[in-house]
């Protein structure tokens, strides 16, 4: 938890940090995960590259992305993630499978 909110965790095969700008570049087998809360399912995001701007609580990728939450799934090319707002924006080729029972 960070400031009373559930923290996201990230892993990748390769990573680089630009400390002056607080930017984290992750590449190859990138996984971003937010655990489940009392009201929301866990979210797992998989992509080949992700750029995290920690000062702005923002992350983005131009690459293909797969997101799962419960039994629902989203596939897209390009994504912007606004961490503070809990909002995702998908840029193109979006396909969704939604399980209304969750």
Buried (B, 14 or more C-beta within 10 A) or exposed (E): EEEEEBEBEBEBEEBEEEEEEEBBBBBEEBBBBBBEEEEEBEBBBBBBBBBBBEEEBBBBBBBBBEBBBBEBBBBBBBBEBBBEEEEBEBBEEEEEEEEEEE
